[in-house]
Amino acid sequence: MRTANLSGRLVLVTDDESAVDVEQASDGRFGPDPQSVYEHWKAFREWAAVADLPPGRPFATADLGSPAPAPRQVLAAGLNYRAHADESGFAVPDTLPPVFTKYVSSITGPVTEVRLPEGGHTDWEVELVAVIGEWAYQVGEGDAWRYVAGLTVGQDVSERITQLQGPAPQFGLGKSYPGFTPMGPYLVTPDALDDRDDLELGCSINGEEVQKGRTRDLIFSLPALVSRLSAVLPLLPGDVIFTGTPAGVGMGRTPQRWLADGDVLVSHVRGIGELRQTFHA
C-alpha cells in the first residue's frame, strides 16, 4: 500500500499512479489530514485492504507534501553506515548510534526549492525514513517491524558550519534550516517491498551520482533502532526516524564539496520513489 499527502489531503496511490481521496472514499471515517491517520493506523490498514475504491485522479509530484508533515518527534541516527563513519573521521558506534533531532519546521515535500544559508557549507545525506504507526515503548527488536507504519525517502540536508562550530556541536540547528528535511514522495508499507531489510538508496547532484548504498549495510537496522530508541522514550504514532546515510557526503570528500546555487539534488530509495531539491543562493 502507498499513501501520500496531496495538497494537504491524505490519498491512496493506486497501481496506475492515480490518487484516491481517503476522506471521500471512506465516507468520512478517516479524515483528510495526512498526519492524523497514524493515530488510527491499524484500522486504516484494515479498511484499505478491503475498500472498494473509486477511480483515482492524476496528480503532479510537485503537489505532494511530506507523508508525515507534522510529527511530534523527528529522531535521526548518525554514523549508521561503517563507510560513512570512516569518511567522517569517527569511530564506529557499538551500542547506539549518535541520535539527534531535526525540527519540524524544516519538513517539506519531495519536490522543493531550498535557499542555501549565506556563507554556509551545505551538505547532502540521503536516508531511508520510517514513520511509526503505533505507540511503542520498550519494544523488542524482533517485534519492531509491526510498529512501523511505512517507509519513505528522506534527505538530511546539513549546514556543516552551524552543525559543528562552537564548544559543542549544534546538530539540531545545523540540520533544520527551512527546507532541510524533505520527505516523500509516498509512504510505502513494508509488505509492499520485495525486501524491506535490503533497499537500495542513493542521490545525485546535477546527474552525477554522489551516494549509493543498501540498507542491509546499516550498523543498526531499522528494527534495532526502534528497539533501542523505544528503550529510552516512547515512540508516538506519526513519529519519524531517519536511519542514517551511506558514504559519499560532501564533508567526507577531498577536497570537500558543498551544494551550490543552481544545484539539483535527486535522492531515491528503490521501490519507494525519489526527491528533487533545487538549491538557490
C-alpha positions as CSV (number, residue, x, y, z in Angstrom):
1,M,0.0,0.0,0.0
2,R,1.1,3.5,-0.8
3,T,-0.2,6.7,0.8
4,A,0.6,10.3,0.0
5,N,0.0,13.9,1.1
6,L,-1.6,15.5,-2.0
7,S,-2.1,19.3,-1.4
8,G,-2.6,18.7,2.3
9,R,-5.0,15.8,1.9
10,L,-4.4,12.1,2.6
11,V,-4.7,9.9,-0.5
12,L,-4.1,6.3,-1.5
13,V,-1.9,5.9,-4.6
14,T,-3.1,3.2,-6.9
15,D,-1.0,0.9,-9.2
16,D,-1.8,3.2,-12.1
17,E,-0.3,6.2,-10.3
18,S,-3.6,7.9,-9.6
19,A,-4.8,9.3,-6.2
20,V,-7.9,8.4,-4.3
21,D,-9.0,10.8,-1.6
22,V,-9.3,8.9,1.6
23,E,-11.9,11.0,3.4
24,Q,-14.2,10.8,0.4
25,A,-13.6,7.1,-0.3
26,S,-14.2,6.2,3.4
27,D,-17.3,8.4,3.7
28,G,-15.6,10.4,6.4
29,R,-14.5,7.5,8.5
30,F,-10.9,8.8,8.1
31,G,-10.2,12.5,7.9
32,P,-8.2,14.4,5.3
33,D,-5.2,15.2,7.5
34,P,-2.2,13.1,6.4
35,Q,-0.7,13.2,9.9
36,S,-3.7,12.2,12.0
37,V,-4.1,8.9,10.2
38,Y,-1.2,7.4,12.1
39,E,-3.3,7.6,15.3
40,H,-5.7,5.1,13.7
41,W,-3.2,3.2,11.5
42,K,-4.3,-0.3,12.3
43,A,-8.0,0.5,11.5
44,F,-6.9,2.4,8.4
45,R,-4.9,-0.5,7.1
46,E,-7.8,-2.9,7.7
47,W,-10.2,-0.6,5.8
48,A,-7.8,0.0,2.9
49,A,-7.2,-3.8,2.4
50,V,-10.9,-4.4,1.6
51,A,-12.2,-1.0,0.4
52,D,-13.9,-0.7,-2.9
53,L,-12.1,2.4,-4.1
54,P,-13.5,4.8,-6.6
55,P,-11.4,5.8,-9.7
56,G,-8.5,7.9,-8.8
57,R,-7.3,11.1,-10.4
58,P,-3.9,12.0,-11.9
59,F,-1.6,14.3,-9.9
60,A,1.7,16.1,-10.2
61,T,4.6,15.0,-7.9
62,A,5.2,18.7,-7.2
63,D,1.8,18.9,-5.4
64,L,2.8,16.3,-2.9
65,G,3.8,17.1,0.7
66,S,5.6,15.1,3.3
67,P,3.7,11.9,4.2
68,A,4.4,12.8,7.8
69,P,4.1,16.6,7.7
70,A,3.8,17.3,11.5
71,P,5.3,14.5,13.6
72,R,5.7,15.2,17.3
73,Q,9.3,13.7,17.2
74,V,11.9,13.5,14.5
75,L,14.8,11.3,15.5
76,A,17.8,10.8,13.4
77,A,20.7,8.3,13.6
78,G,24.2,9.3,12.8
79,L,27.2,7.2,11.7
80,N,25.0,4.3,11.0
81,Y,26.9,3.0,7.9
82,R,30.5,1.9,8.5
83,A,31.9,3.7,5.5
84,H,30.2,6.9,6.4
85,A,31.7,6.8,9.9
86,D,35.1,6.2,8.4
87,E,34.8,9.2,6.0
88,S,33.6,11.4,8.8
89,G,36.6,10.5,11.0
90,F,34.6,9.0,13.8
91,A,34.7,5.6,15.5
92,V,32.0,3.1,14.5
93,P,29.3,3.1,17.2
94,D,29.0,-0.1,19.1
95,T,26.0,0.2,21.4
96,L,23.9,3.0,20.0
97,P,24.5,5.4,17.1
98,P,24.5,9.2,17.9
99,V,20.9,10.4,17.9
100,F,19.8,13.9,17.2
101,T,16.7,15.7,16.2
102,K,15.6,17.6,13.1
103,Y,13.0,20.3,13.9
104,V,9.5,20.0,12.4
105,S,9.6,23.4,10.8
106,S,12.2,22.2,8.3
107,I,9.9,19.4,6.9
108,T,8.8,19.7,3.3
109,G,7.6,17.5,0.5
110,P,9.5,15.7,-2.2
111,V,9.9,18.5,-4.9
112,T,11.1,21.8,-3.5
113,E,13.3,24.9,-3.9
114,V,15.7,25.4,-1.0
115,R,17.6,28.5,0.0
116,L,21.2,28.0,0.9
117,P,22.3,29.6,4.2
118,E,24.6,32.5,3.4
119,G,28.2,31.7,4.0
120,G,27.4,28.1,4.9
121,H,28.7,24.7,3.9
122,T,25.5,22.8,2.9
123,D,25.8,19.0,2.5
124,W,23.6,16.2,1.5
125,E,22.6,12.9,3.2
126,V,20.1,10.6,1.6
127,E,18.3,8.3,4.1
128,L,15.6,5.7,4.5
129,V,13.0,7.1,6.8
130,A,10.5,5.2,8.9
131,V,7.2,6.5,10.2
132,I,5.8,5.0,13.4
133,G,2.2,3.6,13.3
134,E,1.7,2.5,16.8
135,W,2.7,3.7,20.3
136,A,6.0,1.9,21.0
137,Y,7.8,1.7,24.3
138,Q,10.5,-0.8,25.3
139,V,9.9,-2.8,22.1
140,G,11.9,-5.9,21.4
141,E,13.9,-5.9,18.2
142,G,12.1,-9.0,16.9
143,D,8.7,-7.2,17.2
144,A,9.8,-3.8,15.9
145,W,8.5,-4.0,12.3
146,R,4.9,-4.2,13.5
147,Y,5.2,-0.7,15.0
148,V,6.3,0.8,11.6
149,A,3.5,2.2,9.5
150,G,5.7,2.6,6.4
151,L,8.9,3.8,4.8
152,T,9.7,6.9,2.8
153,V,12.7,8.7,1.3
154,G,14.4,11.5,3.3
155,Q,17.2,14.0,2.9
156,D,19.1,15.1,6.0
157,V,20.3,18.3,4.4
158,S,23.0,19.6,6.7
159,E,24.8,23.0,7.1
160,R,28.1,21.9,8.5
161,I,29.4,25.2,9.9
162,T,26.4,25.6,12.1
163,Q,26.4,21.9,12.9
164,L,30.0,21.7,14.1
165,Q,31.0,25.1,15.4
166,G,31.3,26.1,19.0
167,P,32.2,24.3,22.2
168,A,29.6,21.6,21.5
169,P,28.0,20.6,18.2
170,Q,24.7,22.0,17.2
171,F,23.3,19.1,15.1
172,G,19.6,20.1,15.5
173,L,20.1,23.6,14.4
174,G,22.5,22.8,11.6
175,K,20.1,20.3,10.1
176,S,16.9,22.3,10.5
177,Y,17.1,25.3,8.2
178,P,13.9,25.8,6.1
179,G,13.6,23.0,3.6
180,F,16.3,20.9,5.1
181,T,14.0,17.9,5.8
182,P,12.3,16.8,2.6
183,M,10.4,13.5,2.7
184,G,8.3,11.6,0.2
185,P,7.1,11.1,-2.3
186,Y,5.0,8.3,-0.8
187,L,4.7,6.3,2.4
188,V,5.1,2.6,1.4
189,T,4.1,-0.2,3.8
190,P,6.9,-2.7,4.4
191,D,4.8,-5.6,3.0
192,A,4.7,-3.8,-0.4
193,L,8.5,-4.0,-0.8
194,D,10.4,-7.0,-2.2
195,D,12.9,-7.0,0.8
196,R,12.2,-4.4,3.5
197,D,15.6,-5.1,5.0
198,D,17.7,-4.5,1.8
199,L,16.8,-1.4,-0.1
200,E,19.0,0.5,-2.5
201,L,19.3,4.2,-1.8
202,G,21.4,7.0,-3.3
203,C,21.5,10.5,-4.7
204,S,23.0,12.6,-7.5
205,I,23.9,16.2,-8.0
206,N,23.2,17.6,-11.5
207,G,23.1,14.0,-12.7
208,E,26.4,12.9,-11.1
209,E,26.0,10.1,-8.6
210,V,27.4,11.0,-5.2
211,Q,25.9,8.4,-2.9
212,K,24.8,4.8,-3.3
213,G,24.2,2.2,-0.7
214,R,22.0,-0.6,0.6
215,T,20.1,-0.7,3.9
216,R,21.4,-4.2,4.6
217,D,24.7,-2.4,5.5
218,L,23.2,-0.4,8.3
219,I,25.1,-0.9,11.5
220,F,21.9,-0.7,13.5
221,S,19.0,-2.0,11.4
222,L,15.6,-0.3,11.5
223,P,14.3,-2.8,14.0
224,A,17.4,-2.3,16.1
225,L,16.8,1.5,16.1
226,V,13.2,1.2,17.0
227,S,14.1,-1.2,19.9
228,R,16.9,0.9,21.2
229,L,15.2,4.3,20.9
230,S,12.0,2.9,22.5
231,A,14.1,1.6,25.4
232,V,14.6,5.3,26.3
233,L,11.5,7.1,25.2
234,P,8.1,6.3,23.8
235,L,7.8,6.5,20.0
236,L,4.4,8.1,19.1
237,P,2.2,7.4,16.1
238,G,3.4,9.5,13.3
239,D,6.9,10.0,14.7
240,V,9.7,9.9,12.1
241,I,13.1,8.1,12.3
242,F,15.9,8.9,9.9
243,T,18.0,5.8,9.8
244,G,21.4,7.1,8.7
245,T,23.2,7.9,5.5
246,P,25.7,5.9,3.4
247,A,29.2,7.2,2.4
248,G,29.6,9.9,-0.2
249,V,28.7,13.1,1.6
250,G,30.4,16.4,0.7
251,M,32.2,16.8,4.0
252,G,34.0,13.4,3.6
253,R,35.4,14.3,0.2
254,T,38.9,15.5,-0.7
255,P,38.5,18.4,-1.5
256,Q,35.3,18.9,0.4
257,R,32.3,19.7,-1.7
258,W,29.2,21.7,-0.8
259,L,25.9,22.4,-2.5
260,A,25.9,25.5,-4.7
261,D,23.5,27.9,-6.4
262,G,21.5,26.1,-9.1
263,D,22.4,22.5,-7.9
264,V,19.7,19.9,-8.3
265,L,19.8,17.1,-5.8
266,V,17.9,13.9,-6.6
267,S,17.6,11.3,-3.9
268,H,16.0,7.9,-4.2
269,V,15.1,4.7,-2.4
270,R,14.3,2.0,-4.9
271,G,10.8,0.8,-4.5
272,I,9.6,4.0,-2.8
273,G,10.5,6.9,-5.1
274,E,12.6,10.0,-5.3
275,L,13.0,13.5,-4.0
276,R,14.2,16.5,-6.1
277,Q,15.6,19.6,-4.4
278,T,16.9,22.7,-6.3
279,F,19.2,24.9,-4.3
280,H,19.5,28.7,-4.6
281,A,21.8,31.2,-3.0
